[in-house]
Structures are given as structure tokens and as C-alpha cells.
Amino acid sequence: MKLSLKGWKLEAISHLSDSVRLQAAYTYTDIRYKKSSPQEQGKRAVYAPRNQASAWLSYDVKSGLLEGLTLGSGIRYVNGVTSDRLNTHTLPSYTLVDMVVGYDLSSIGLNGLSAQLNVNNLTDKRYVAACNSLSYCYFGAERSIVGSVSWAF
């Protein structure tokens, strides 16, 4: 089996102010079976989204008591995922919301140390991420909360 892949990605980052940054991206992907069985020839590959889009807005506190704090939130959109090689079923589109709170501890004298809390799928949306058949599907990841501490030296 061989696949043909066509697609493109567009990404833009804008610093709306010294503290506010907006990032947006869109990806178009068209993956098709090139050398396969006759009934699959030219059909779209399974589990490969046709469209993906995201936007992220972040705010960095530059002075005052909360200097070093970063707040951010974003959305992710996925569309056009086929669940079978004959393309008889396309999964429903979904949009997820994420957020982050970070703190650069250098502002309190701990140079190079930072802490971050990420929440993916903030609304705990239930969505279908993949299917092996019309009756055997998998839900996508539930809300996850991940804390991290990093040290740059």
C-alpha cells in the first residue's frame, strides 16, 4: 500500500501588546490511498483529519506583585476524520478548549526555575476520536491537568 500526501499549514503570531500574544494556525491535509485494493484506490486515509485549526491567546504579567505570571487559553478544532478505508463514515467534528497558568520564579529570586499548570480539554468534552467500525469507536482524551516544574541552567 502506498499513500499520497498533499497539504499545507498556515500559522500566524501577533504580539498585540508587550504582554499579550495571539497565535493561530490552520492545517489542511489530504492523504489518499495511491496503491491499494481497487475499492480503496483514491479514498482518503483513515484517522487523518482533513482540517485542523487552533488559536491561543496568552497574557504575561510584566510588573507588580504578579510579575512573572502567564495566563493563556486556546481552542483546537478537528474536522474530516474518516473511520474506514472505504470512506463510508466520517467522524463528527470537535472543538476543545485548553488553558495554562505559568509562573517564572526568577521574579522571586529563583533564577531559571518556573512552574506551570496545563488543563487540556477544559470543559471535559466527550468526543469520538477514532472508530474501527461503525459500532466500535474510541472517545478522545478526557480533561487532563498536568503540573510541571522546570529549571533552565
C-alpha positions as CSV (number, residue, x, y, z in Angstrom):
1,M,0.0,0.0,0.0
2,K,1.2,3.5,-0.9
3,L,-0.2,6.8,0.2
4,S,-0.1,10.2,-1.5
5,L,0.0,13.2,0.8
6,K,-0.9,16.8,0.0
7,G,-1.4,19.6,2.4
8,W,-0.3,22.9,3.8
9,K,-0.1,24.8,7.1
10,L,-0.6,28.4,7.8
11,E,0.5,29.9,11.1
12,A,0.5,33.5,12.4
13,I,1.7,35.0,15.6
14,S,0.9,38.6,16.7
15,H,2.1,40.5,19.7
16,L,-0.9,42.6,20.4
17,S,0.9,44.4,23.1
18,D,4.1,43.9,25.2
19,S,2.1,41.5,27.4
20,V,-0.5,39.9,25.0
21,R,0.3,37.4,22.3
22,L,-2.1,35.8,19.8
23,Q,-1.2,32.7,17.9
24,A,-3.4,31.0,15.3
25,A,-2.8,28.1,12.9
26,Y,-4.7,26.1,10.2
27,T,-3.7,22.8,8.6
28,Y,-5.2,21.2,5.5
29,T,-4.3,17.6,4.9
30,D,-5.3,15.3,2.1
31,I,-3.9,11.8,2.4
32,R,-5.2,9.2,-0.1
33,Y,-4.5,5.5,-0.8
34,K,-2.5,5.5,-4.0
35,K,-1.6,1.8,-4.5
36,S,-4.2,-0.3,-2.7
37,S,-7.1,-2.5,-3.4
38,P,-9.4,-1.2,-6.3
39,Q,-12.2,-0.3,-3.9
40,E,-9.8,1.8,-1.7
41,Q,-7.9,3.4,-4.6
42,G,-8.1,7.2,-4.3
43,K,-10.0,7.1,-0.9
44,R,-8.9,9.3,2.0
45,A,-6.7,7.6,4.6
46,V,-8.3,6.8,8.0
47,Y,-7.6,8.8,11.1
48,A,-6.1,11.7,9.2
49,P,-8.0,15.0,9.8
50,R,-8.8,17.0,6.7
51,N,-8.9,20.3,8.7
52,Q,-7.3,21.3,11.9
53,A,-7.3,24.8,13.4
54,S,-6.1,26.3,16.6
55,A,-5.9,29.7,18.3
56,W,-4.1,30.6,21.5
57,L,-4.1,33.9,23.5
58,S,-1.6,34.5,26.3
59,Y,-1.0,37.3,28.7
60,D,2.3,37.8,30.6
61,V,2.3,40.0,33.7
62,K,5.4,42.2,33.3
63,S,5.4,44.2,36.6
64,G,3.9,44.4,40.0
65,L,3.1,41.7,42.6
66,L,2.2,39.1,39.9
67,E,5.3,39.8,37.7
68,G,6.3,36.5,36.0
69,L,2.7,35.1,35.9
70,T,1.5,33.9,32.5
71,L,-2.2,33.1,31.7
72,G,-3.3,31.5,28.5
73,S,-6.2,29.9,26.8
74,G,-6.8,28.3,23.4
75,I,-9.1,26.3,21.2
76,R,-8.4,23.3,18.9
77,Y,-10.7,22.3,16.1
78,V,-10.6,18.9,14.2
79,N,-12.7,18.0,11.2
80,G,-12.9,15.5,8.4
81,V,-11.6,12.3,10.0
82,T,-12.7,9.2,8.2
83,S,-13.1,6.0,10.2
84,D,-12.9,3.3,7.5
85,R,-10.8,2.7,4.4
86,L,-13.8,2.9,2.0
87,N,-14.8,6.4,3.4
88,T,-18.4,5.4,4.3
89,H,-18.2,7.2,7.6
90,T,-16.7,10.5,8.8
91,L,-16.4,11.3,12.5
92,P,-18.1,14.3,13.9
93,S,-16.0,17.5,14.2
94,Y,-15.0,18.6,17.6
95,T,-13.6,21.7,19.3
96,L,-11.6,21.6,22.6
97,V,-10.6,24.3,25.0
98,D,-7.3,24.4,26.8
99,M,-5.7,26.7,29.4
100,V,-2.4,27.3,31.1
101,V,-1.2,29.2,34.2
102,G,2.6,29.6,34.5
103,Y,4.9,31.4,36.8
104,D,8.5,32.4,36.2
105,L,10.0,32.1,39.7
106,S,13.0,34.2,38.7
107,S,11.0,37.2,39.8
108,I,11.3,35.9,43.4
109,G,15.0,35.2,43.2
110,L,14.8,31.5,42.0
111,N,16.6,32.1,38.7
112,G,15.9,29.6,35.9
113,L,13.0,28.0,37.8
114,S,9.4,28.0,36.5
115,A,6.2,26.2,37.3
116,Q,3.3,25.6,35.0
117,L,-0.2,24.1,35.2
118,N,-1.9,22.9,32.0
119,V,-5.5,21.9,31.6
120,N,-6.3,20.2,28.3
121,N,-10.0,19.7,27.3
122,L,-11.0,22.2,30.0
123,T,-14.8,21.6,29.5
124,D,-14.3,17.8,29.7
125,K,-16.0,17.5,26.3
126,R,-16.8,13.9,25.3
127,Y,-16.0,13.4,21.6
128,V,-15.3,10.5,19.3
129,A,-11.6,10.4,18.3
130,A,-11.5,7.2,16.2
131,C,-13.5,4.2,15.1
132,N,-12.6,0.8,13.8
133,S,-16.1,0.2,12.6
134,L,-19.5,1.9,12.9
135,S,-20.1,0.1,16.2
136,Y,-16.5,0.2,17.7
137,C,-15.4,3.7,18.5
138,Y,-13.0,5.4,20.9
139,F,-13.6,8.5,22.9
140,G,-11.0,11.2,22.9
141,A,-9.0,12.2,26.0
142,E,-10.9,13.5,29.0
143,R,-9.9,16.6,30.8
144,S,-6.3,16.3,32.0
145,I,-4.5,18.5,34.4
146,V,-0.7,18.5,34.3
147,G,1.7,20.4,36.6
148,S,5.3,20.8,35.8
149,V,8.4,22.5,37.2
150,S,11.4,23.2,35.0
151,W,14.8,24.6,35.6
152,A,16.9,26.2,32.9
153,F,20.6,26.3,33.7
